[in-house]
Amino acid sequence: MKTISNSNKNIFVMIILTLLHLFSCEIVDNKMKDANESSLLALIGIVSQSSQNQIPDTYQSVGGTLTGQLNGGTVVFQLNGTNNLSRNSLGTFLFSTTIKSNSSYSVSVFSNPNGVTCGITNKASGTIGTSNITDVTADCNICGNGVKLSYEACDDGNLVNGDGCNNTCRIESGFSCNNSSPSVCTSI
């Protein structure tokens, strides 16, 4: 809903008053003039009241906690597909961009540290209410350790390409990998 600024309201009121004055000059009957003035005052009251009932937009921040292992590298998160945030240490993180209340947000991993796979494990997306989002959880795991986490497509316990599970824990074309730890991949 658009808010009418005070200067625009003043111009609007002046135009209405001028038109009413011109119109009232032609009216001989004072009763009609009084009715028009009452209507104008009611209109001014409506414009004034509607601007007073406007609730200003509020904006909230998005952040959370990064856990796991970075292996000396940097992970880059994105908020709503843009707004990059680089982290080279574990702990809390906070995007500098804020999001309008009642809007959607989505946190994703844009790039992983070398030899590490990261994923958002809690509150990756949702709708922002009237308070900050502080409980997004991201976790990073060293790819190739044989422990398949939910955000890894596979982890076969090595960083060898060509065996079905590549060095970034993604399933290679022409292979199928099971969900076990370590993952077992077969040619399809």
C-alpha positions as protocol buffer text, in pm:
chain_id: "A"
residue {
  index: 1
  type: MET
  ca { x: 0 y: 0 z: 0 }
}
residue {
  index: 2
  type: LYS
  ca { x: 142 y: 339 z: -98 }
}
residue {
  index: 3
  type: THR
  ca { x: 171 y: 614 z: 159 }
}
residue {
  index: 4
  type: ILE
  ca { x: 80 y: 969 z: 60 }
}
residue {
  index: 5
  type: SER
  ca { x: 353 y: 1211 z: 165 }
}
residue {
  index: 6
  type: ASN
  ca { x: 262 y: 1522 z: 364 }
}
residue {
  index: 7
  type: SER
  ca { x: 357 y: 1752 z: 75 }
}
residue {
  index: 8
  type: ASN
  ca { x: 137 y: 1553 z: -164 }
}
residue {
  index: 9
  type: LYS
  ca { x: -149 y: 1561 z: 88 }
}
residue {
  index: 10
  type: ASN
  ca { x: -116 y: 1939 z: 118 }
}
residue {
  index: 11
  type: ILE
  ca { x: -126 y: 1979 z: -261 }
}
residue {
  index: 12
  type: PHE
  ca { x: -426 y: 1746 z: -281 }
}
residue {
  index: 13
  type: VAL
  ca { x: -611 y: 1941 z: -11 }
}
residue {
  index: 14
  type: MET
  ca { x: -533 y: 2274 z: -181 }
}
residue {
  index: 15
  type: ILE
  ca { x: -668 y: 2145 z: -514 }
}
residue {
  index: 16
  type: ILE
  ca { x: -987 y: 2021 z: -347 }
}
residue {
  index: 17
  type: LEU
  ca { x: -1031 y: 2351 z: -160 }
}
residue {
  index: 18
  type: THR
  ca { x: -981 y: 2551 z: -480 }
}
residue {
  index: 19
  type: LEU
  ca { x: -1230 y: 2337 z: -671 }
}
residue {
  index: 20
  type: LEU
  ca { x: -1479 y: 2357 z: -386 }
}
residue {
  index: 21
  type: HIS
  ca { x: -1441 y: 2733 z: -371 }
}
residue {
  index: 22
  type: LEU
  ca { x: -1496 y: 2769 z: -747 }
}
residue {
  index: 23
  type: PHE
  ca { x: -1792 y: 2535 z: -727 }
}
residue {
  index: 24
  type: SER
  ca { x: -1939 y: 2708 z: -425 }
}
residue {
  index: 25
  type: CYS
  ca { x: -1928 y: 3050 z: -596 }
}
residue {
  index: 26
  type: GLU
  ca { x: -2195 y: 2928 z: -833 }
}
residue {
  index: 27
  type: ILE
  ca { x: -2416 y: 2790 z: -557 }
}
residue {
  index: 28
  type: VAL
  ca { x: -2669 y: 3029 z: -421 }
}
residue {
  index: 29
  type: ASP
  ca { x: -2811 y: 2797 z: -164 }
}
residue {
  index: 30
  type: ASN
  ca { x: -2602 y: 2815 z: 159 }
}
residue {
  index: 31
  type: LYS
  ca { x: -2724 y: 2472 z: 262 }
}
residue {
  index: 32
  type: MET
  ca { x: -2556 y: 2316 z: -42 }
}
residue {
  index: 33
  type: LYS
  ca { x: -2234 y: 2509 z: 35 }
}
residue {
  index: 34
  type: ASP
  ca { x: -2235 y: 2379 z: 395 }
}
residue {
  index: 35
  type: ALA
  ca { x: -2288 y: 2022 z: 271 }
}
residue {
  index: 36
  type: ASN
  ca { x: -1995 y: 2052 z: 30 }
}
residue {
  index: 37
  type: GLU
  ca { x: -1769 y: 2190 z: 303 }
}
residue {
  index: 38
  type: SER
  ca { x: -1869 y: 1901 z: 533 }
}
residue {
  index: 39
  type: SER
  ca { x: -1789 y: 1653 z: 256 }
}
residue {
  index: 40
  type: LEU
  ca { x: -1451 y: 1817 z: 202 }
}
residue {
  index: 41
  type: LEU
  ca { x: -1368 y: 1801 z: 575 }
}
residue {
  index: 42
  type: ALA
  ca { x: -1466 y: 1433 z: 580 }
}
residue {
  index: 43
  type: LEU
  ca { x: -1241 y: 1368 z: 279 }
}
residue {
  index: 44
  type: ILE
  ca { x: -950 y: 1547 z: 446 }
}
residue {
  index: 45
  type: GLY
  ca { x: -1008 y: 1336 z: 759 }
}
residue {
  index: 46
  type: ILE
  ca { x: -1000 y: 1013 z: 557 }
}
residue {
  index: 47
  type: VAL
  ca { x: -673 y: 1108 z: 383 }
}
residue {
  index: 48
  type: SER
  ca { x: -519 y: 1207 z: 715 }
}
residue {
  index: 49
  type: GLN
  ca { x: -638 y: 892 z: 896 }
}
residue {
  index: 50
  type: SER
  ca { x: -523 y: 654 z: 622 }
}
residue {
  index: 51
  type: SER
  ca { x: -170 y: 792 z: 638 }
}
residue {
  index: 52
  type: GLN
  ca { x: -165 y: 759 z: 1017 }
}
residue {
  index: 53
  type: ASN
  ca { x: -268 y: 391 z: 999 }
}
residue {
  index: 54
  type: GLN
  ca { x: 26 y: 300 z: 775 }
}
residue {
  index: 55
  type: ILE
  ca { x: 274 y: 65 z: 943 }
}
residue {
  index: 56
  type: PRO
  ca { x: 626 y: 127 z: 816 }
}
residue {
  index: 57
  type: ASP
  ca { x: 812 y: -162 z: 656 }
}
residue {
  index: 58
  type: THR
  ca { x: 1058 y: -341 z: 885 }
}
residue {
  index: 59
  type: TYR
  ca { x: 1367 y: -533 z: 784 }
}
residue {
  index: 60
  type: GLN
  ca { x: 1531 y: -829 z: 954 }
}
residue {
  index: 61
  type: SER
  ca { x: 1877 y: -981 z: 942 }
}
residue {
  index: 62
  type: VAL
  ca { x: 1966 y: -1343 z: 857 }
}
residue {
  index: 63
  type: GLY
  ca { x: 2248 y: -1537 z: 1020 }
}
residue {
  index: 64
  type: GLY
  ca { x: 2341 y: -1851 z: 1204 }
}
residue {
  index: 65
  type: THR
  ca { x: 2626 y: -2084 z: 1293 }
}
residue {
  index: 66
  type: LEU
  ca { x: 2892 y: -2259 z: 1085 }
}
residue {
  index: 67
  type: THR
  ca { x: 3025 y: -2590 z: 1221 }
}
residue {
  index: 68
  type: GLY
  ca { x: 3251 y: -2867 z: 1096 }
}
residue {
  index: 69
  type: GLN
  ca { x: 3589 y: -2835 z: 925 }
}
residue {
  index: 70
  type: LEU
  ca { x: 3707 y: -2580 z: 669 }
}
residue {
  index: 71
  type: ASN
  ca { x: 4047 y: -2740 z: 608 }
}
residue {
  index: 72
  type: GLY
  ca { x: 4206 y: -2392 z: 599 }
}
residue {
  index: 73
  type: GLY
  ca { x: 3972 y: -2274 z: 321 }
}
residue {
  index: 74
  type: THR
  ca { x: 3681 y: -2037 z: 274 }
}
residue {
  index: 75
  type: VAL
  ca { x: 3314 y: -2113 z: 225 }
}
residue {
  index: 76
  type: VAL
  ca { x: 3090 y: -1860 z: 47 }
}
residue {
  index: 77
  type: PHE
  ca { x: 2721 y: -1841 z: 137 }
}
residue {
  index: 78
  type: GLN
  ca { x: 2451 y: -1661 z: -58 }
}
residue {
  index: 79
  type: LEU
  ca { x: 2129 y: -1501 z: 62 }
}
residue {
  index: 80
  type: ASN
  ca { x: 1846 y: -1517 z: -195 }
}
residue {
  index: 81
  type: GLY
  ca { x: 2087 y: -1607 z: -475 }
}
residue {
  index: 82
  type: THR
  ca { x: 2304 y: -1297 z: -427 }
}
residue {
  index: 83
  type: ASN
  ca { x: 2459 y: -1118 z: -129 }
}
residue {
  index: 84
  type: ASN
  ca { x: 2774 y: -1328 z: -93 }
}
residue {
  index: 85
  type: LEU
  ca { x: 2920 y: -1386 z: 254 }
}
residue {
  index: 86
  type: SER
  ca { x: 3268 y: -1542 z: 282 }
}
residue {
  index: 87
  type: ARG
  ca { x: 3370 y: -1727 z: 600 }
}
residue {
  index: 88
  type: ASN
  ca { x: 3713 y: -1874 z: 672 }
}
residue {
  index: 89
  type: SER
  ca { x: 3643 y: -1963 z: 1035 }
}
residue {
  index: 90
  type: LEU
  ca { x: 3379 y: -2159 z: 1222 }
}
residue {
  index: 91
  type: GLY
  ca { x: 3126 y: -1987 z: 1447 }
}
residue {
  index: 92
  type: THR
  ca { x: 2848 y: -1738 z: 1394 }
}
residue {
  index: 93
  type: PHE
  ca { x: 2781 y: -1557 z: 1068 }
}
residue {
  index: 94
  type: LEU
  ca { x: 2552 y: -1270 z: 968 }
}
residue {
  index: 95
  type: PHE
  ca { x: 2464 y: -1134 z: 624 }
}
residue {
  index: 96
  type: SER
  ca { x: 2502 y: -758 z: 594 }
}
residue {
  index: 97
  type: THR
  ca { x: 2187 y: -735 z: 379 }
}
residue {
  index: 98
  type: THR
  ca { x: 1852 y: -729 z: 558 }
}
residue {
  index: 99
  type: ILE
  ca { x: 1524 y: -871 z: 425 }
}
residue {
  index: 100
  type: LYS
  ca { x: 1181 y: -705 z: 443 }
}
residue {
  index: 101
  type: SER
  ca { x: 945 y: -865 z: 697 }
}
residue {
  index: 102
  type: ASN
  ca { x: 695 y: -1114 z: 551 }
}
residue {
  index: 103
  type: SER
  ca { x: 934 y: -1189 z: 263 }
}
residue {
  index: 104
  type: SER
  ca { x: 1100 y: -1516 z: 172 }
}
residue {
  index: 105
  type: TYR
  ca { x: 1465 y: -1587 z: 237 }
}
residue {
  index: 106
  type: SER
  ca { x: 1694 y: -1866 z: 118 }
}
residue {
  index: 107
  type: VAL
  ca { x: 2050 y: -1936 z: 233 }
}
residue {
  index: 108
  type: SER
  ca { x: 2269 y: -2155 z: 11 }
}
residue {
  index: 109
  type: VAL
  ca { x: 2632 y: -2253 z: -31 }
}
residue {
  index: 110
  type: PHE
  ca { x: 2781 y: -2075 z: -332 }
}
residue {
  index: 111
  type: SER
  ca { x: 3131 y: -2226 z: -314 }
}
residue {
  index: 112
  type: ASN
  ca { x: 3310 y: -2478 z: -93 }
}
residue {
  index: 113
  type: PRO
  ca { x: 3664 y: -2474 z: 40 }
}
residue {
  index: 114
  type: ASN
  ca { x: 3902 y: -2703 z: -149 }
}
residue {
  index: 115
  type: GLY
  ca { x: 3846 y: -3065 z: -43 }
}
residue {
  index: 116
  type: VAL
  ca { x: 3548 y: -2973 z: 178 }
}
residue {
  index: 117
  type: THR
  ca { x: 3175 y: -3006 z: 118 }
}
residue {
  index: 118
  type: CYS
  ca { x: 2940 y: -2767 z: 297 }
}
residue {
  index: 119
  type: GLY
  ca { x: 2564 y: -2764 z: 330 }
}
residue {
  index: 120
  type: ILE
  ca { x: 2283 y: -2583 z: 509 }
}
residue {
  index: 121
  type: THR
  ca { x: 2143 y: -2828 z: 764 }
}
residue {
  index: 122
  type: ASN
  ca { x: 1879 y: -2611 z: 939 }
}
residue {
  index: 123
  type: LYS
  ca { x: 1658 y: -2317 z: 838 }
}
residue {
  index: 124
  type: ALA
  ca { x: 1789 y: -2299 z: 480 }
}
residue {
  index: 125
  type: SER
  ca { x: 1477 y: -2108 z: 376 }
}
residue {
  index: 126
  type: GLY
  ca { x: 1153 y: -1967 z: 506 }
}
residue {
  index: 127
  type: THR
  ca { x: 956 y: -1649 z: 557 }
}
residue {
  index: 128
  type: ILE
  ca { x: 1091 y: -1369 z: 774 }
}
residue {
  index: 129
  type: GLY
  ca { x: 849 y: -1253 z: 1042 }
}
residue {
  index: 130
  type: THR
  ca { x: 910 y: -959 z: 1271 }
}
residue {
  index: 131
  type: SER
  ca { x: 1234 y: -1081 z: 1426 }
}
residue {
  index: 132
  type: ASN
  ca { x: 1582 y: -1162 z: 1298 }
}
residue {
  index: 133
  type: ILE
  ca { x: 1664 y: -1513 z: 1171 }
}
residue {
  index: 134
  type: THR
  ca { x: 1955 y: -1632 z: 1388 }
}
residue {
  index: 135
  type: ASP
  ca { x: 1936 y: -2011 z: 1369 }
}
residue {
  index: 136
  type: VAL
  ca { x: 2050 y: -2102 z: 1018 }
}
residue {
  index: 137
  type: THR
  ca { x: 2297 y: -2390 z: 1059 }
}
residue {
  index: 138
  type: ALA
  ca { x: 2570 y: -2470 z: 809 }
}
residue {
  index: 139
  type: ASP
  ca { x: 2810 y: -2762 z: 836 }
}
residue {
  index: 140
  type: CYS
  ca { x: 3129 y: -2839 z: 646 }
}
residue {
  index: 141
  type: ASN
  ca { x: 3283 y: -3182 z: 619 }
}
residue {
  index: 142
  type: ILE
  ca { x: 3607 y: -3294 z: 464 }
}
residue {
  index: 143
  type: CYS
  ca { x: 3510 y: -3475 z: 147 }
}
residue {
  index: 144
  type: GLY
  ca { x: 3666 y: -3817 z: 109 }
}
residue {
  index: 145
  type: ASN
  ca { x: 3659 y: -3915 z: 476 }
}
residue {
  index: 146
  type: GLY
  ca { x: 3409 y: -4195 z: 414 }
}
residue {
  index: 147
  type: VAL
  ca { x: 3129 y: -4034 z: 618 }
}
residue {
  index: 148
  type: LYS
  ca { x: 2836 y: -3939 z: 391 }
}
residue {
  index: 149
  type: LEU
  ca { x: 2642 y: -3644 z: 528 }
}
residue {
  index: 150
  type: SER
  ca { x: 2299 y: -3529 z: 412 }
}
residue {
  index: 151
  type: TYR
  ca { x: 2440 y: -3251 z: 194 }
}
residue {
  index: 152
  type: GLU
  ca { x: 2692 y: -3481 z: 20 }
}
residue {
  index: 153
  type: ALA
  ca { x: 2576 y: -3678 z: -283 }
}
residue {
  index: 154
  type: CYS
  ca { x: 2834 y: -3947 z: -197 }
}
residue {
  index: 155
  type: ASP
  ca { x: 3153 y: -4001 z: 6 }
}
residue {
  index: 156
  type: ASP
  ca { x: 3352 y: -4309 z: -86 }
}
residue {
  index: 157
  type: GLY
  ca { x: 3647 y: -4242 z: 145 }
}
residue {
  index: 158
  type: ASN
  ca { x: 3884 y: -4096 z: -115 }
}
residue {
  index: 159
  type: LEU
  ca { x: 3933 y: -3796 z: -344 }
}
residue {
  index: 160
  type: VAL
  ca { x: 3987 y: -3998 z: -662 }
}
residue {
  index: 161
  type: ASN
  ca { x: 3792 y: -3892 z: -970 }
}
residue {
  index: 162
  type: GLY
  ca { x: 3662 y: -4156 z: -1209 }
}
residue {
  index: 163
  type: ASP
  ca { x: 3544 y: -4405 z: -946 }
}
residue {
  index: 164
  type: GLY
  ca { x: 3185 y: -4276 z: -930 }
}
residue {
  index: 165
  type: CYS
  ca { x: 3225 y: -4029 z: -643 }
}
residue {
  index: 166
  type: ASN
  ca { x: 3446 y: -3732 z: -737 }
}
residue {
  index: 167
  type: ASN
  ca { x: 3679 y: -3517 z: -526 }
}
residue {
  index: 168
  type: THR
  ca { x: 3391 y: -3284 z: -426 }
}
residue {
  index: 169
  type: CYS
  ca { x: 3163 y: -3571 z: -312 }
}
residue {
  index: 170
  type: ARG
  ca { x: 2937 y: -3551 z: -616 }
}
residue {
  index: 171
  type: ILE
  ca { x: 2820 y: -3855 z: -814 }
}
residue {
  index: 172
  type: GLU
  ca { x: 2994 y: -3871 z: -1150 }
}
residue {
  index: 173
  type: SER
  ca { x: 2808 y: -3919 z: -1478 }
}
residue {
  index: 174
  type: GLY
  ca { x: 2746 y: -4283 z: -1562 }
}
residue {
  index: 175
  type: PHE
  ca { x: 2753 y: -4397 z: -1196 }
}
residue {
  index: 176
  type: SER
  ca { x: 2508 y: -4471 z: -919 }
}
residue {
  index: 177
  type: CYS
  ca { x: 2611 y: -4451 z: -551 }
}
residue {
  index: 178
  type: ASN
  ca { x: 2433 y: -4587 z: -245 }
}
residue {
  index: 179
  type: ASN
  ca { x: 2360 y: -4388 z: 69 }
}
residue {
  index: 180
  type: SER
  ca { x: 2600 y: -4579 z: 296 }
}
residue {
  index: 181
  type: SER
  ca { x: 2916 y: -4458 z: 468 }
}
residue {
  index: 182
  type: PRO
  ca { x: 3141 y: -4498 z: 285 }
}
residue {
  index: 183
  type: SER
  ca { x: 2940 y: -4478 z: -37 }
}
residue {
  index: 184
  type: VAL
  ca { x: 2969 y: -4764 z: -283 }
}
residue {
  index: 185
  type: CYS
  ca { x: 2942 y: -4654 z: -646 }
}
residue {
  index: 186
  type: THR
  ca { x: 2873 y: -4875 z: -948 }
}
residue {
  index: 187
  type: SER
  ca { x: 2877 y: -4806 z: -1319 }
}
residue {
  index: 188
  type: ILE
  ca { x: 2530 y: -4784 z: -1478 }
}
